[in-house]
Amino acid sequence: MSCFLSALDEVKPAFGVHEEDLQDKMKGGILKYSSKIDNIIQRVQRDIEQTKKSERFNFSSLLLYGPGGSGKTALASFLALQSKFPFIRMISADEMIGMSEPNKVSHIDNTFRDAYRSPLNILIVDDIEAIIDYVPIGPRFSSVVLRALVTRLKSSPPEGKRLIVMSTTSNYTLLKHLDILNCFNDEIPITNLSHLNDLNNVMQMTSFGSDEVRQSVLSKLREVFQTDQISIPVKKVLYNIDTCKFGTDPIEDLVQLMIESNQRV
């Protein structure tokens, strides 16, 4: 009986929601450090609601694009779980490590076919460039996997089934050059933290220091940058804040890490 119960915990069902996988993609939680995060959430929720209730369209494909570490996968996972759809899956390069091209194509095809069996479905296609094995040197990518993915991104589910696909990419220019942007009904930009106020909000939400400490950090950064404008991925900000907890001078440590992380410097 103990082995049977262990199997229930370890074996993932073919259908339903792989909640653990999605939760793993949003370990840091969703931090609404700016009104733009609320706007993104509302926009995707509108698209999900349209797919759920529209009398004319039973399929929609969204593209969340932006710099690496900006929170695209976390937002997609969060919004998928919030939808309460009975079937939610993620297609990622991680689960296809070691697969041959034919096996990758088969995996993509089977996942979409599984989604067609439920009345309401969400698929997250995470990091398109990694799935097609894009390498900038050359450049090179798998045209076979790309064709399979594009075919599915353009195909509607059978009558009576509804599907929304949320794809993510950190290389919008690549997708434009590959001429696959027409696969998506909606393209939603996800940006880095763009203002010191955003950083202040993240520091507050993660309980970093007192208000005096936070203002000291902002003041030092403003002095270095000579502006309030920044460009730092939220994932990097969270990591930097956590790193500073283990140093002897959190203020100076965080200032230095943020200077190094700012993509406009």
PADO-377023 format. One record per residue (C-alpha): residue number from 1; z, y, x. Coordinates in nm, 2 decimals. Each point is the difference from the previous one (the first is absolute). Layout:
% residues N
@seq: NUM	zz: Z	yy: Y	xx: X
...
END
This chain:
% residues 265
@seq: 1	zz: 0.00	yy: 0.00	xx: 0.00
@seq: 2	zz: 0.08	yy: 0.24	xx: 0.29
@seq: 3	zz: -0.35	yy: -0.06	xx: 0.13
@seq: 4	zz: -0.15	yy: 0.07	xx: -0.34
@seq: 5	zz: 0.19	yy: 0.32	xx: -0.03
@seq: 6	zz: -0.11	yy: 0.11	xx: 0.35
@seq: 7	zz: -0.36	yy: -0.07	xx: -0.09
@seq: 8	zz: 0.03	yy: 0.23	xx: -0.31
@seq: 9	zz: 0.11	yy: 0.28	xx: 0.24
@seq: 10	zz: -0.25	yy: -0.06	xx: 0.27
@seq: 11	zz: -0.32	yy: -0.09	xx: -0.19
@seq: 12	zz: -0.19	yy: 0.29	xx: -0.14
@seq: 13	zz: -0.17	yy: -0.04	xx: -0.34
@seq: 14	zz: -0.37	yy: 0.02	xx: -0.03
@seq: 15	zz: 0.03	yy: 0.25	xx: -0.27
@seq: 16	zz: 0.24	yy: 0.27	xx: -0.10
@seq: 17	zz: 0.14	yy: 0.27	xx: 0.23
@seq: 18	zz: 0.08	yy: -0.05	xx: 0.37
@seq: 19	zz: 0.28	yy: 0.25	xx: -0.02
@seq: 20	zz: 0.15	yy: -0.08	xx: 0.34
@seq: 21	zz: -0.33	yy: 0.08	xx: 0.18
@seq: 22	zz: -0.03	yy: 0.33	xx: -0.18
@seq: 23	zz: 0.36	yy: 0.10	xx: 0.06
@seq: 24	zz: -0.05	yy: -0.08	xx: 0.37
@seq: 25	zz: -0.27	yy: 0.27	xx: 0.01
@seq: 26	zz: 0.24	yy: 0.27	xx: -0.13
@seq: 27	zz: 0.31	yy: -0.07	xx: 0.20
@seq: 28	zz: 0.07	yy: 0.37	xx: 0.06
@seq: 29	zz: -0.04	yy: 0.07	xx: -0.38
@seq: 30	zz: -0.21	yy: 0.27	xx: -0.15
@seq: 31	zz: 0.12	yy: 0.34	xx: 0.11
@seq: 32	zz: -0.12	yy: 0.28	xx: -0.22
@seq: 33	zz: 0.03	yy: 0.26	xx: 0.27
@seq: 34	zz: -0.27	yy: 0.22	xx: -0.15
@seq: 35	zz: -0.16	yy: 0.07	xx: -0.34
@seq: 36	zz: -0.32	yy: -0.16	xx: 0.13
@seq: 37	zz: 0.17	yy: -0.34	xx: -0.01
@seq: 38	zz: 0.08	yy: 0.05	xx: -0.37
@seq: 39	zz: -0.36	yy: 0.11	xx: -0.06
@seq: 40	zz: -0.14	yy: -0.31	xx: 0.18
@seq: 41	zz: 0.23	yy: -0.23	xx: -0.21
@seq: 42	zz: -0.10	yy: 0.17	xx: -0.32
@seq: 43	zz: -0.37	yy: -0.03	xx: 0.08
@seq: 44	zz: 0.02	yy: -0.37	xx: 0.08
@seq: 45	zz: 0.22	yy: -0.07	xx: -0.31
@seq: 46	zz: -0.27	yy: 0.17	xx: -0.21
@seq: 47	zz: -0.27	yy: -0.22	xx: 0.15
@seq: 48	zz: 0.22	yy: -0.31	xx: -0.07
@seq: 49	zz: 0.06	yy: 0.11	xx: -0.35
@seq: 50	zz: -0.37	yy: 0.05	xx: -0.06
@seq: 51	zz: -0.08	yy: -0.35	xx: 0.13
@seq: 52	zz: 0.27	yy: -0.14	xx: -0.23
@seq: 53	zz: -0.10	yy: 0.17	xx: -0.32
@seq: 54	zz: -0.36	yy: 0.13	xx: 0.03
@seq: 55	zz: -0.24	yy: -0.13	xx: -0.27
@seq: 56	zz: -0.30	yy: 0.06	xx: 0.22
@seq: 57	zz: 0.11	yy: -0.11	xx: 0.36
@seq: 58	zz: 0.19	yy: -0.31	xx: 0.10
@seq: 59	zz: -0.03	yy: 0.06	xx: 0.37
@seq: 60	zz: 0.08	yy: 0.27	xx: 0.25
@seq: 61	zz: 0.01	yy: 0.03	xx: 0.38
@seq: 62	zz: 0.20	yy: 0.26	xx: 0.19
@seq: 63	zz: 0.00	yy: 0.09	xx: 0.36
@seq: 64	zz: 0.31	yy: 0.14	xx: 0.16
@seq: 65	zz: -0.10	yy: 0.15	xx: 0.34
@seq: 66	zz: 0.18	yy: 0.18	xx: 0.27
@seq: 67	zz: 0.15	yy: -0.02	xx: 0.35
@seq: 68	zz: 0.18	yy: -0.31	xx: 0.12
@seq: 69	zz: 0.36	yy: 0.00	xx: -0.10
@seq: 70	zz: -0.04	yy: 0.25	xx: -0.28
@seq: 71	zz: 0.13	yy: -0.24	xx: -0.26
@seq: 72	zz: -0.31	yy: -0.13	xx: -0.17
@seq: 73	zz: 0.10	yy: -0.37	xx: -0.02
@seq: 74	zz: 0.35	yy: 0.09	xx: -0.10
@seq: 75	zz: -0.12	yy: 0.22	xx: -0.29
@seq: 76	zz: -0.25	yy: -0.26	xx: -0.11
@seq: 77	zz: 0.27	yy: -0.27	xx: 0.00
@seq: 78	zz: 0.24	yy: 0.22	xx: -0.18
@seq: 79	zz: -0.24	yy: 0.10	xx: -0.27
@seq: 80	zz: -0.12	yy: -0.36	xx: -0.05
@seq: 81	zz: 0.36	yy: -0.12	xx: -0.06
@seq: 82	zz: 0.06	yy: 0.30	xx: -0.23
@seq: 83	zz: -0.29	yy: -0.11	xx: -0.22
@seq: 84	zz: 0.17	yy: -0.32	xx: -0.10
@seq: 85	zz: -0.34	yy: -0.17	xx: -0.01
@seq: 86	zz: 0.04	yy: -0.39	xx: -0.02
@seq: 87	zz: -0.23	yy: -0.06	xx: 0.30
@seq: 88	zz: 0.03	yy: 0.21	xx: 0.32
@seq: 89	zz: -0.14	yy: -0.11	xx: 0.34
@seq: 90	zz: -0.07	yy: 0.15	xx: 0.34
@seq: 91	zz: -0.29	yy: -0.09	xx: 0.22
@seq: 92	zz: 0.08	yy: 0.09	xx: 0.36
@seq: 93	zz: -0.12	yy: -0.08	xx: 0.35
@seq: 94	zz: 0.34	yy: -0.14	xx: 0.08
@seq: 95	zz: -0.04	yy: -0.30	xx: -0.23
@seq: 96	zz: -0.35	yy: -0.07	xx: 0.14
@seq: 97	zz: 0.09	yy: -0.02	xx: 0.37
@seq: 98	zz: -0.18	yy: -0.30	xx: 0.16
@seq: 99	zz: -0.24	yy: -0.04	xx: -0.29
@seq: 100	zz: -0.37	yy: -0.04	xx: 0.06
@seq: 101	zz: -0.24	yy: 0.23	xx: -0.18
@seq: 102	zz: -0.08	yy: -0.26	xx: -0.27
@seq: 103	zz: 0.37	yy: -0.06	xx: -0.06
@seq: 104	zz: 0.06	yy: 0.38	xx: -0.03
@seq: 105	zz: -0.28	yy: 0.03	xx: -0.25
@seq: 106	zz: 0.14	yy: -0.30	xx: -0.19
@seq: 107	zz: 0.35	yy: 0.15	xx: 0.00
@seq: 108	zz: -0.12	yy: 0.33	xx: -0.14
@seq: 109	zz: -0.22	yy: -0.16	xx: -0.26
@seq: 110	zz: 0.28	yy: -0.24	xx: -0.12
@seq: 111	zz: 0.25	yy: 0.29	xx: -0.02
@seq: 112	zz: -0.23	yy: 0.20	xx: -0.22
@seq: 113	zz: -0.07	yy: -0.31	xx: -0.21
@seq: 114	zz: 0.37	yy: -0.06	xx: -0.05
@seq: 115	zz: 0.03	yy: 0.36	xx: -0.12
@seq: 116	zz: -0.26	yy: -0.06	xx: -0.26
@seq: 117	zz: 0.22	yy: -0.26	xx: -0.17
@seq: 118	zz: 0.27	yy: 0.24	xx: -0.11
@seq: 119	zz: -0.04	yy: 0.27	xx: -0.27
@seq: 120	zz: 0.14	yy: 0.28	xx: 0.23
@seq: 121	zz: -0.05	yy: -0.01	xx: 0.37
@seq: 122	zz: 0.05	yy: 0.21	xx: 0.31
@seq: 123	zz: -0.14	yy: -0.08	xx: 0.35
@seq: 124	zz: 0.09	yy: 0.20	xx: 0.30
@seq: 125	zz: -0.26	yy: -0.02	xx: 0.28
@seq: 126	zz: 0.20	yy: 0.12	xx: 0.29
@seq: 127	zz: -0.16	yy: 0.16	xx: 0.31
@seq: 128	zz: -0.37	yy: -0.07	xx: -0.06
@seq: 129	zz: -0.10	yy: 0.06	xx: 0.36
@seq: 130	zz: 0.23	yy: -0.27	xx: 0.12
@seq: 131	zz: -0.12	yy: -0.25	xx: -0.27
@seq: 132	zz: -0.36	yy: 0.04	xx: 0.12
@seq: 133	zz: 0.11	yy: -0.03	xx: 0.37
@seq: 134	zz: -0.12	yy: 0.35	xx: 0.09
@seq: 135	zz: 0.01	yy: 0.08	xx: 0.37
@seq: 136	zz: -0.10	yy: 0.35	xx: 0.11
@seq: 137	zz: -0.14	yy: -0.12	xx: 0.33
@seq: 138	zz: -0.36	yy: -0.08	xx: -0.09
@seq: 139	zz: 0.08	yy: 0.05	xx: -0.28
@seq: 140	zz: 0.03	yy: -0.35	xx: -0.15
@seq: 141	zz: 0.12	yy: -0.14	xx: -0.33
@seq: 142	zz: -0.06	yy: -0.31	xx: -0.21
@seq: 143	zz: -0.30	yy: 0.08	xx: -0.23
@seq: 144	zz: 0.06	yy: -0.33	xx: -0.18
@seq: 145	zz: 0.36	yy: 0.09	xx: -0.10
@seq: 146	zz: -0.11	yy: 0.35	xx: -0.08
@seq: 147	zz: -0.27	yy: -0.12	xx: -0.24
@seq: 148	zz: 0.24	yy: -0.23	xx: -0.17
@seq: 149	zz: 0.25	yy: 0.27	xx: -0.05
@seq: 150	zz: -0.25	yy: 0.26	xx: -0.12
@seq: 151	zz: -0.14	yy: -0.25	xx: -0.25
@seq: 152	zz: 0.35	yy: -0.06	xx: -0.15
@seq: 153	zz: 0.08	yy: 0.37	xx: 0.00
@seq: 154	zz: -0.30	yy: 0.07	xx: -0.22
@seq: 155	zz: 0.04	yy: -0.30	xx: -0.23
@seq: 156	zz: 0.18	yy: 0.04	xx: -0.34
@seq: 157	zz: 0.23	yy: -0.28	xx: -0.12
@seq: 158	zz: -0.10	yy: -0.21	xx: -0.30
@seq: 159	zz: 0.03	yy: 0.12	xx: -0.36
@seq: 160	zz: 0.36	yy: 0.02	xx: -0.10
@seq: 161	zz: 0.14	yy: 0.04	xx: 0.35
@seq: 162	zz: 0.09	yy: 0.32	xx: 0.17
@seq: 163	zz: 0.02	yy: 0.07	xx: 0.37
@seq: 164	zz: 0.09	yy: 0.30	xx: 0.22
@seq: 165	zz: -0.06	yy: -0.02	xx: 0.38
@seq: 166	zz: 0.19	yy: 0.23	xx: 0.23
@seq: 167	zz: -0.15	yy: 0.01	xx: 0.35
@seq: 168	zz: 0.14	yy: 0.17	xx: 0.30
@seq: 169	zz: -0.17	yy: 0.13	xx: 0.32
@seq: 170	zz: 0.09	yy: 0.21	xx: 0.30
@seq: 171	zz: -0.36	yy: 0.05	xx: 0.09
@seq: 172	zz: -0.18	yy: 0.19	xx: -0.29
@seq: 173	zz: -0.29	yy: 0.09	xx: 0.23
@seq: 174	zz: -0.07	yy: -0.36	xx: 0.07
@seq: 175	zz: -0.02	yy: -0.09	xx: -0.37
@seq: 176	zz: -0.23	yy: 0.30	xx: -0.05
@seq: 177	zz: -0.23	yy: -0.12	xx: 0.28
@seq: 178	zz: 0.01	yy: -0.36	xx: -0.14
@seq: 179	zz: -0.12	yy: 0.16	xx: -0.33
@seq: 180	zz: 0.27	yy: -0.17	xx: -0.21
@seq: 181	zz: 0.18	yy: 0.30	xx: -0.15
@seq: 182	zz: -0.21	yy: -0.05	xx: -0.32
@seq: 183	zz: 0.21	yy: -0.31	xx: -0.06
@seq: 184	zz: 0.30	yy: 0.22	xx: -0.10
@seq: 185	zz: 0.05	yy: 0.19	xx: -0.33
@seq: 186	zz: 0.27	yy: 0.22	xx: 0.16
@seq: 187	zz: 0.07	yy: 0.11	xx: 0.36
@seq: 188	zz: 0.35	yy: 0.12	xx: 0.06
@seq: 189	zz: 0.11	yy: 0.16	xx: 0.33
@seq: 190	zz: 0.34	yy: -0.08	xx: 0.14
@seq: 191	zz: 0.10	yy: 0.25	xx: 0.27
@seq: 192	zz: 0.26	yy: 0.03	xx: 0.27
@seq: 193	zz: 0.31	yy: 0.22	xx: -0.03
@seq: 194	zz: -0.17	yy: 0.34	xx: 0.02
@seq: 195	zz: 0.29	yy: 0.25	xx: 0.00
@seq: 196	zz: 0.34	yy: 0.03	xx: 0.15
@seq: 197	zz: 0.14	yy: 0.02	xx: -0.36
@seq: 198	zz: -0.13	yy: -0.36	xx: -0.04
@seq: 199	zz: 0.19	yy: -0.11	xx: 0.31
@seq: 200	zz: 0.31	yy: 0.17	xx: -0.13
@seq: 201	zz: -0.03	yy: -0.19	xx: -0.32
@seq: 202	zz: -0.04	yy: -0.33	xx: 0.18
@seq: 203	zz: 0.31	yy: 0.08	xx: 0.22
@seq: 204	zz: 0.20	yy: 0.07	xx: -0.32
@seq: 205	zz: -0.12	yy: -0.31	xx: -0.17
@seq: 206	zz: 0.10	yy: -0.22	xx: 0.30
@seq: 207	zz: 0.33	yy: 0.18	xx: 0.04
@seq: 208	zz: -0.08	yy: 0.13	xx: 0.35
@seq: 209	zz: 0.28	yy: 0.23	xx: 0.10
@seq: 210	zz: 0.14	yy: 0.30	xx: -0.17
@seq: 211	zz: -0.20	yy: 0.29	xx: -0.13
@seq: 212	zz: 0.09	yy: 0.19	xx: 0.32
@seq: 213	zz: -0.13	yy: -0.29	xx: 0.21
@seq: 214	zz: -0.33	yy: -0.02	xx: -0.20
@seq: 215	zz: -0.05	yy: 0.38	xx: 0.03
@seq: 216	zz: 0.05	yy: -0.03	xx: 0.37
@seq: 217	zz: -0.27	yy: -0.26	xx: 0.03
@seq: 218	zz: -0.24	yy: 0.21	xx: -0.21
@seq: 219	zz: 0.07	yy: 0.31	xx: 0.20
@seq: 220	zz: -0.07	yy: -0.17	xx: 0.33
@seq: 221	zz: -0.32	yy: -0.15	xx: -0.13
@seq: 222	zz: -0.12	yy: 0.33	xx: -0.14
@seq: 223	zz: 0.06	yy: 0.16	xx: 0.33
@seq: 224	zz: -0.21	yy: -0.26	xx: 0.18
@seq: 225	zz: -0.28	yy: -0.02	xx: -0.26
@seq: 226	zz: -0.01	yy: 0.37	xx: -0.08
@seq: 227	zz: -0.07	yy: -0.10	xx: -0.36
@seq: 228	zz: 0.15	yy: -0.19	xx: -0.29
@seq: 229	zz: -0.32	yy: -0.22	xx: -0.02
@seq: 230	zz: 0.03	yy: -0.35	xx: 0.14
@seq: 231	zz: -0.18	yy: -0.33	xx: -0.03
@seq: 232	zz: 0.23	yy: -0.31	xx: 0.04
@seq: 233	zz: -0.03	yy: -0.33	xx: -0.19
@seq: 234	zz: 0.30	yy: -0.07	xx: -0.22
@seq: 235	zz: 0.04	yy: -0.35	xx: 0.16
@seq: 236	zz: 0.03	yy: 0.17	xx: 0.34
@seq: 237	zz: 0.25	yy: 0.25	xx: -0.13
@seq: 238	zz: 0.22	yy: -0.27	xx: -0.15
@seq: 239	zz: -0.01	yy: -0.20	xx: 0.33
@seq: 240	zz: 0.09	yy: 0.31	xx: 0.20
@seq: 241	zz: 0.29	yy: 0.08	xx: -0.22
@seq: 242	zz: 0.14	yy: -0.35	xx: 0.03
@seq: 243	zz: -0.05	yy: 0.00	xx: 0.38
@seq: 244	zz: 0.21	yy: 0.31	xx: 0.03
@seq: 245	zz: 0.30	yy: -0.17	xx: -0.15
@seq: 246	zz: 0.03	yy: -0.20	xx: 0.32
@seq: 247	zz: -0.02	yy: 0.29	xx: 0.25
@seq: 248	zz: 0.26	yy: 0.24	xx: 0.13
@seq: 249	zz: -0.16	yy: 0.32	xx: -0.12
@seq: 250	zz: -0.17	yy: -0.06	xx: -0.34
@seq: 251	zz: -0.13	yy: 0.36	xx: -0.03
@seq: 252	zz: -0.17	yy: 0.02	xx: 0.33
@seq: 253	zz: -0.13	yy: -0.36	xx: -0.03
@seq: 254	zz: -0.15	yy: 0.06	xx: -0.34
@seq: 255	zz: -0.16	yy: 0.33	xx: 0.11
@seq: 256	zz: -0.16	yy: -0.17	xx: 0.30
@seq: 257	zz: -0.12	yy: -0.30	xx: -0.20
@seq: 258	zz: -0.15	yy: 0.23	xx: -0.27
@seq: 259	zz: -0.18	yy: 0.21	xx: 0.27
@seq: 260	zz: -0.15	yy: -0.32	xx: 0.14
@seq: 261	zz: -0.10	yy: -0.13	xx: -0.35
@seq: 262	zz: -0.16	yy: 0.32	xx: -0.12
@seq: 263	zz: -0.37	yy: -0.08	xx: -0.02
@seq: 264	zz: -0.11	yy: 0.36	xx: 0.03
@seq: 265	zz: 0.16	yy: 0.06	xx: 0.34
END
